[in-house]
Amino acid sequence: MPIITSPQEFNVDDLYVDLRHVIDRPLYLKCEGFNFAGSVKLKAAAAMVEAAEAEGALTENSIIVESSSGNLGIALSLIAASRGLKFVCVTDPRCNPASMRVMRALGAEVRVVSDRDDNGGYLGGRIAYVRELCESGREYVWLNQYANRNNWLAHYRGTAPSIDRQFPDLEVLFVGAGTTGTLMGCARYFRERNRPVTIVAVDAVGSVTFGGIPERRMVPGLGTSSKPSLVDESLIDDVIHVPEPDTIRTVRALSSRGFLFGGSTGTVVSGASRWLEAKYPGEDPVAVAIAPDFGERYLDSIYEDGWLREHFGEELPDILDA
């Protein structure tokens, strides 16, 4: 029986779902949501906080500040609460209301920035606001998930070795691209060991991370309106972009079989299914995809018909008219 003293000590790291019977493709889904933060972001949050403390940048009088669309903000809220620290999460209108409520319940202050950047997204405005806060007082400490090497190191040291142990014959790994911390950590791990693993980045249509054309994006999680500095495209074998209606169709297909996953997972599974169909038709490669979180925080959005009608009415008649 495990006994813990802080919430970040608990994380189930070895549970996979065989999705063959759901998507008719050979794909194992690594579930990263079985922890008190409910997502893969707990790993990066813990690594960044611990490094900042070790370097002396973060003290008991500090106020952590970070830009987040939800999951990292929740993870930092949890860690800040466990350490008795203050945390300010700077987010935008696309953040799920449930995620905001969780952060506030954990004692965080949530500030919503609605100014759009040059690419039509909110990331530029969020980061500008974070910079203003840090300039206003030395007590503010920005961990900067978009450039912090401890973001990818958390997955280089944890996520990738865990997958390697479970699947020593791994052939293809699908990783969603947000800040690209998970993607870069896993890619570096397998590249440095000269493993013949094809690394496929899965991004949202409308994201500029890999040179895409900026477009409207409504599902928080994957994709950016400003390319993260962590990205090293030389470590990636392929990129696939998934339209948001396909994301929604996929999460609905998964939930119809009892698996309630979040939007990022829907994007990754949709992209992986399409890629496997094109590259391995009729074959049976050893393929793994990473599921960042579960679906409870998306009940007011991608699982809510009213929200879908408002934002995707003409694009999802197969779901809304069912």
C-alpha positions in Angstrom: 0.0 0.0 0.0 1.6 3.3 -1.1 1.6 6.1 1.5 2.4 9.6 0.3 2.9 13.0 2.0 2.6 15.2 -1.1 0.2 14.9 -4.1 2.9 14.8 -6.8 4.3 11.6 -5.3 1.5 9.5 -6.8 1.4 8.8 -10.5 0.3 5.6 -12.3 2.9 5.3 -15.1 2.2 1.9 -16.6 -1.4 1.7 -17.7 -2.2 1.3 -21.4 -5.4 0.8 -23.3 -5.4 -1.4 -26.4 -7.5 0.6 -28.9 -7.6 -2.0 -31.6 -11.3 -2.9 -30.9 -12.2 0.8 -30.9 -10.4 2.3 -33.9 -9.5 -0.9 -35.8 -5.8 0.0 -35.8 -2.9 -1.5 -33.8 -2.4 1.2 -31.1 -1.7 1.2 -27.4 -2.7 4.3 -25.5 -0.5 5.3 -22.5 -2.9 6.9 -19.9 -1.2 9.8 -18.2 -4.1 11.1 -16.2 -4.0 8.8 -13.1 -2.5 11.3 -10.7 -3.9 14.1 -8.4 -3.5 16.7 -11.1 -5.3 14.5 -13.7 -2.8 14.9 -16.5 0.7 14.4 -17.9 1.5 18.0 -16.9 2.2 17.0 -13.3 5.6 15.6 -14.3 6.7 18.8 -16.0 5.3 21.0 -13.2 7.1 19.0 -10.5 10.4 19.0 -12.4 10.3 22.8 -13.1 9.4 23.7 -9.5 12.0 21.4 -8.0 14.7 22.8 -10.3 13.7 26.4 -9.5 13.9 25.6 -5.8 17.3 23.9 -6.1 18.6 27.0 -8.0 17.3 29.4 -5.4 15.0 31.1 -7.8 11.9 30.0 -6.0 11.6 30.6 -2.2 8.9 30.5 0.4 8.1 34.2 -0.4 7.8 33.7 -4.1 4.7 33.8 -6.2 4.8 31.3 -9.1 3.3 32.7 -12.3 2.7 30.7 -15.5 0.7 30.9 -18.7 -1.5 27.8 -19.2 -4.6 26.7 -21.1 -5.5 24.4 -18.2 -3.6 21.2 -17.3 -0.2 22.8 -16.3 -2.1 25.4 -14.4 -3.9 22.7 -12.4 -0.6 20.8 -11.8 1.1 24.0 -10.5 -1.9 24.8 -8.4 -1.6 21.5 -6.7 2.1 21.7 -6.1 1.9 25.3 -4.9 -0.8 24.3 -2.4 1.2 21.4 -1.2 4.2 23.7 -0.6 2.3 26.6 0.9 3.2 28.8 -2.1 1.1 31.3 -4.0 0.4 30.7 -7.7 -1.1 32.9 -10.4 -2.3 31.2 -13.6 -2.6 33.4 -16.7 -5.0 31.8 -19.1 -7.5 32.8 -21.9 -11.2 32.3 -22.7 -10.6 28.9 -24.3 -9.7 27.4 -20.9 -12.3 25.0 -19.7 -14.5 26.5 -16.9 -14.0 23.2 -15.0 -10.2 23.7 -15.1 -10.5 27.2 -13.8 -12.7 26.0 -10.9 -10.2 23.3 -10.0 -7.4 25.8 -9.9 -9.3 28.2 -7.7 -10.4 25.3 -5.4 -6.7 24.6 -4.9 -6.0 28.2 -3.9 -4.6 29.6 -7.2 -5.5 33.0 -8.6 -6.7 32.7 -12.2 -6.4 35.7 -14.6 -8.0 35.5 -18.0 -6.4 37.4 -20.9 -8.6 38.0 -23.9 -6.3 40.0 -26.1 -5.4 38.1 -29.3 -1.9 38.0 -30.8 -0.8 38.5 -34.4 -1.8 34.9 -35.3 -5.3 35.2 -33.9 -4.5 33.2 -30.7 -4.1 34.2 -27.1 -0.6 32.9 -26.3 1.2 36.2 -27.1 -1.1 38.1 -24.9 -0.8 35.7 -22.1 3.0 35.8 -22.2 3.0 39.6 -22.4 0.9 39.7 -19.3 3.2 37.3 -17.5 6.2 39.5 -18.4 4.4 42.6 -17.0 3.7 40.8 -13.7 7.3 39.8 -13.4 8.5 43.3 -14.1 6.1 44.6 -11.4 7.7 42.7 -8.6 10.7 40.5 -7.8 8.4 38.1 -5.9 7.0 36.8 -9.2 8.8 33.7 -10.6 7.9 32.6 -14.1 8.8 29.0 -14.7 8.2 29.5 -18.5 7.1 26.0 -19.7 7.7 27.1 -23.3 11.5 27.3 -22.9 12.3 25.5 -19.6 14.5 22.5 -20.3 13.1 20.8 -17.2 9.8 20.5 -19.1 11.3 18.0 -21.6 13.7 16.5 -19.1 10.8 15.3 -17.0 9.8 13.1 -19.9 13.3 12.2 -21.0 13.8 10.8 -17.5 10.4 9.5 -16.8 7.8 9.0 -19.6 10.1 7.7 -22.3 12.0 5.2 -20.2 8.6 3.9 -18.9 7.4 3.3 -22.5 10.7 1.7 -23.4 10.4 -0.8 -20.5 6.9 -1.8 -21.5 7.5 -1.9 -25.3 11.1 -2.9 -26.0 10.1 -3.5 -29.6 8.4 -0.2 -30.1 8.2 0.9 -33.7 6.1 4.1 -33.7 5.4 6.7 -31.0 2.7 9.3 -31.4 3.0 12.4 -29.1 0.8 15.5 -29.1 2.5 18.9 -29.5 1.6 21.7 -27.1 4.7 23.2 -25.5 6.4 20.1 -27.0 7.9 19.2 -23.7 6.6 15.6 -23.8 7.4 15.3 -27.5 11.0 16.6 -27.2 11.8 14.5 -24.0 10.6 11.3 -25.6 12.2 12.0 -29.0 15.6 12.8 -27.4 15.5 9.7 -25.3 15.0 7.3 -28.2 17.3 9.2 -30.6 20.2 9.2 -28.1 19.9 5.4 -27.7 19.8 4.9 -31.5 16.4 3.2 -31.2 14.6 2.6 -34.5 11.5 4.3 -33.3 9.5 6.6 -35.7 8.5 9.7 -33.7 5.3 11.3 -35.0 4.2 14.6 -33.7 0.5 15.2 -33.7 -0.7 18.8 -33.9 -4.0 20.7 -34.3 -5.0 22.3 -37.6 -4.6 26.0 -37.0 -1.4 25.7 -34.9 1.8 27.3 -36.0 4.2 25.0 -34.1 5.4 23.2 -37.2 4.8 26.0 -39.7 1.0 25.7 -40.1 -1.3 28.5 -41.1 -2.9 30.1 -38.0 -6.6 29.4 -37.8 -9.3 29.4 -35.1 -8.8 26.7 -32.5 -11.4 26.1 -29.8 -10.2 22.9 -28.1 -7.5 23.7 -25.5 -4.4 21.6 -25.0 -2.5 21.0 -28.2 -1.3 23.6 -30.7 0.1 27.1 -30.3 -0.2 30.5 -31.9 3.5 31.1 -31.2 6.2 28.4 -31.9 7.7 27.1 -28.6 11.5 27.5 -28.3 11.7 23.9 -27.1 11.0 22.6 -30.6 13.8 20.8 -32.4 12.3 19.4 -35.6 15.4 17.4 -36.4 14.3 14.9 -33.7 10.9 14.3 -35.3 10.2 11.9 -38.2 6.8 13.1 -39.2 4.0 15.6 -38.3 0.3 15.1 -38.7 -2.3 17.9 -38.3 -5.8 17.0 -37.1 -8.8 19.2 -37.7 -10.8 19.8 -34.5 -14.0 18.2 -35.9 -12.0 15.0 -36.2 -10.8 15.4 -32.6 -14.4 15.7 -31.4 -15.5 12.7 -33.4 -12.7 10.6 -31.9 -13.4 11.5 -28.3 -17.1 10.7 -28.9 -16.1 7.4 -30.4 -13.9 6.6 -27.4 -16.6 7.6 -24.9 -19.1 5.5 -26.6 -16.9 2.5 -25.7 -16.5 3.7 -22.0 -13.3 5.6 -22.4 -13.8 9.3 -21.4 -10.7 11.1 -22.6 -9.9 14.8 -23.1 -9.5 16.8 -26.3 -5.8 16.4 -26.6 -6.2 12.6 -26.5 -8.8 12.8 -29.2 -6.4 14.7 -31.4 -3.6 12.2 -30.8 -5.7 9.2 -31.4 -7.3 10.6 -34.5 -3.9 11.5 -36.0 -2.4 8.2 -35.1 -5.2 6.3 -36.7 -5.0 8.2 -39.9 -1.2 7.9 -40.0 -1.2 4.1 -39.4 -3.8 3.6 -42.0 -1.7 5.5 -44.6 1.7 4.1 -43.6 1.0 0.5 -42.4 -2.2 -0.6 -44.2 -3.0 -4.1 -43.1 0.1 -4.4 -41.0 0.6 -4.7 -37.3 3.3 -2.4 -36.0 4.0 -1.9 -32.3 2.6 1.6 -31.9 2.0 3.7 -28.8 0.3 7.0 -28.3 0.3 9.2 -25.2 -3.0 10.3 -23.7 -2.4 13.5 -21.7 -5.6 13.6 -19.7 -9.2 12.4 -19.2 -12.5 14.0 -20.2 -14.2 15.2 -17.1 -12.9 18.8 -17.6 -14.3 18.9 -21.1 -17.9 18.1 -20.2 -19.0 21.7 -20.7 -17.3 21.8 -24.1 -16.5 19.0 -26.5 -19.0 16.7 -24.7 -21.8 19.3 -24.6 -24.1 19.5 -27.7 -24.9 23.1 -27.1 -21.3 24.1 -27.1 -20.7 22.0 -30.3 -23.7 23.7 -32.1 -22.3 27.1 -31.2 -18.8 26.5 -32.5 -19.0 23.5 -34.9 -22.7 23.3 -36.0 -22.1 23.0 -39.7 -19.0 20.8 -39.3 -20.4 18.1 -37.1 -23.9 17.1 -38.4 -23.1 13.4 -37.9 -22.8 14.0 -34.1 -25.4 16.7 -33.6 -28.1 15.1 -35.7 -27.6 11.6 -34.2 
